[in-house]
């Protein structure tokens, strides 16, 4: 594997862009606006799980789309470090507001582990979204609702597609073939 040709500044900018995308709420809002559920409490839980899934999907996409690229390791490490730092701040703020300790990053890790375990258990399924959607619905305690399954699948698929599109120019700038050719 050759060394990355991207500068530290280019890698940092890419991580900032990916991090900001992961925490952007527009697609979460769009999915929620088009989702019919029976109560606001259930909607709040689904919205929270969608945001977690998006954060995880961005991190997963970095590793998946850059599988053999030398820029995978620095991008992935910096991305997860940024998520960890943000999570610590969020945990401290929320903990002060409610008077108990919260570890948001631990929640992210548990969800990531759960999705990875589900993918590992269902090795015959060709499309990861067919595993992620039902697992997402389980996390929402709505595993029998097709619209919840579809919301999770859509978040996963659209996040991967957008990250893949974002990463392609980075690969070209690093002297590598575009991800679209490597992933087929």
PyMOL commands that set and color helices and strands:
alter all, ss='L'
color gray80, all
select helices_A, chain A and resi 8-23+26-33+40-65+71-98+104-121+129-139+146-173+179-183
alter helices_A, ss='H'
color red, helices_A
deselect
rebuild
show_as cartoon
